[in-house]
Amino acid sequence: MPDLAIAGGSAVRTKPFAHWPQYDERERRGVLEVLESRNWGGYPFPNKQAALFSERFAGHQDAKHALCAVNGTLTIEIALKAAGIKPGDEVIIPAYTFEATAVPVLRLGGVPIFVDVLPDTYCVDPEAATAAVTRRTRAIIPVHLAMNMADMDAIKDLAAKHDLKIIEDCAHAHGAKWRGRGAGSIGDAGSFSMQSSKLMSAGEGGVVTTNDDEMFELCQSYINCGRASQTDVYGHRIVGFNYRITEFQAAILLVQLERLAAQTELRSARAARLAEGLSRIPGLSLLERDERQTTQAIYQFVFKYNAEAFGGAPRDRFVAALEAEGIPSDGLFYEPVYRSPLFRVDPRDYPMLPITSGGGLPWQDARCPVAEQAAYRESVWLPHQLLLGDERDVDQIVEAIDKIRCNVGELLRADHKLIKIKGMNRAERPRFDA
Ligand SMILES: *Cc1c(COP(=O)(O)O)cnc(C)c1O
C-alpha cells in the first residue's frame, strides 16, 4: 500500500483550508445599502463610498492620496501615464513578476527592460537595475513579492541619481511597511490590486497611491474621462478613459480594509510557525527577511525546494505530490515575463519597440538566471489563506512535506497527470481544482 497520496495512498489533509475571500454581515450590509441608495456607479468621481475608502486606504499605506480604478493592471498604467511615460521610453522591471507589471508599459508605447531579481528575496536586484539604465530610461517598477519588499533604499538612490520615476507594484503588499512606511508611499506612486485572490478583494479593483499632488491630479483625470477634479490647480489635461469602480466594490473594500490588520498579524504568526516547521526539513530553505521591512505582507508563503535532497525529483513533481496531499500549492507561479506565453508580443502591434537587427523583440535574448532558477526549479508558493486557519492547518502542511521527503522512492516513481499540469504555465493549465 503506497503512502503518498499521489501514488494512491491517503492524503494528509482532506478538509479545505480557510475560505478566500472572506465576508460577513458588514459586506452584506454595505452592498445592500449601495443597492438601495440607487447610487451605484463611480460618477461623480470619486463617488461617496470610493472617496471614503480612498481616504482610509491612503492613510493605511501612509500615502497622501489614493484613487480607485477598475483593476491593478490599469493602476500601473495610470501611474506610468501620470509619471509622463511616453512612446519609446524605457521602464525597468524585474523579470520575475506577473505579466501585468510589464503590459502597461507596452500599452503606453514604452519598452520594458527586464532585469534579474535577488536570490534571497526574489525582488528586483538593484545592481542589475543600475546596469540596465540608459539615456532612455524614465522609470522603474519595483515589485514587492514573495513576502518581501524590494530594497527601496537602493531603488530610491538609483532613481535620484538618474532622475527616474518609481512606480511600486504593490499587488502583493497591502499592509507591508518599509522602515515603518507603507508600501505605495515610498516611490512616486504605488499600484494595488483588489482582484479575487489578493489580500483585499472586491472581485476586481485597483488603487493608485501617491504623495505627489500633481501626479494625483493627472491620475484622477486619467481615470475619470480626462475631467479636472475640484482641487486641480495644474490645469494640464490628458485624454482620459472611464476607469472608475462601482460603489458596490468600494463598499466591500471598506470592510475588507477593516479586517486587514488582524489578518496580517494572524498570517505572520502562522507563517512564523510554518517557517519553523520547514526549517527542520532538509532540502528546503526560506527566503531572507530584510530587517528594514518592518511589516510583512504575505500574499503567498514562498520557500525554496532543493531537488537533490528529494532524490532528484523536480520541483513540479514535489508540488504535485503536495497538492495531492491536500495542500494547495504552486511551483510555476510566475515565469520570467520575457519567456511567458502571456507575453508573446506581436511587434506589429507595438511600433515603438526597437526591433533587433534580426527582426526580434528587444528582450528575446534576455537571461535572468536567478528568476529562471526561481521559476522553473526552486520556488514553491502557498496561498495566503492557508495561514488564516488554526495552528493545526500549518502543522499539516509541514507534515505533508515531511511525508513526501520520507517517501522519496514513491515520489520518483509516481506517474500522474497532476505532475504535468503543475509544470505548465498558468496560461495553459486547465483548472483541475475547481
Ligand atoms: C495581480 C497583480 C497585478 C494586476 O492586478 P489585477 O487587479 O489583476 O489587474 C499586477 N502585478 C502583480 C504583481 C499582481 O500580482
The ligand as a MOL file (V3000), in Angstrom:
LIG
                    3D

  0  0  0     0  0            999 V3000
M  V30 BEGIN CTAB
M  V30 COUNTS 15 15 0 0 0
M  V30 BEGIN ATOM
M  V30 1 C -2.4860 40.8020 -9.5440 0
M  V30 2 C -1.2740 41.5280 -9.9930 0
M  V30 3 C -1.3340 42.6360 -10.8580 0
M  V30 4 C -2.5720 43.0450 -11.6030 0
M  V30 5 O -3.6770 43.2260 -10.8780 0
M  V30 6 P -5.1540 42.9830 -11.4680 0
M  V30 7 O -6.0130 43.6740 -10.4850 0
M  V30 8 O -5.3640 41.5210 -11.5270 0
M  V30 9 O -5.2100 43.6310 -12.8130 0
M  V30 10 C -0.1580 43.3050 -11.1350 0
M  V30 11 N 1.0080 42.9260 -10.6100 0
M  V30 12 C 1.1140 41.8660 -9.8020 0
M  V30 13 C 2.4620 41.5020 -9.2570 0
M  V30 14 C -0.0180 41.1160 -9.4790 0
M  V30 15 O 0.0980 40.0370 -8.6940 0
M  V30 END ATOM
M  V30 BEGIN BOND
M  V30 1 1 1 2
M  V30 2 1 2 3
M  V30 3 2 2 14
M  V30 4 1 3 4
M  V30 5 2 3 10
M  V30 6 1 4 5
M  V30 7 1 5 6
M  V30 8 2 6 7
M  V30 9 1 6 8
M  V30 10 1 6 9
M  V30 11 1 10 11
M  V30 12 2 11 12
M  V30 13 1 12 13
M  V30 14 1 12 14
M  V30 15 1 14 15
M  V30 END BOND
M  V30 END CTAB
M  END
